[in-house]
């Protein structure tokens, strides 16, 4: 797996994952929607930790900056 996520993209995903967790655990969002947000936050956190989003190659996105030679 090649990295396809830049630092800004990773930071946004980590912040969203934290926000979703806070909303769920403070019971601001409950029920099915809360569980969906929690799972989505987990996916965001995982993809940001490995710097790879499996959907990006399918739609042709790469936010990782080019490496200097």
Secondary structure, 3 states (H helix, E strand, C coil): CCCCCCHHHHHHHHHHHHHHHHHHHCCCCCHHHHHHHHHHHHHHHHHHHHCCCHHHHHHCCCCCCCCCC
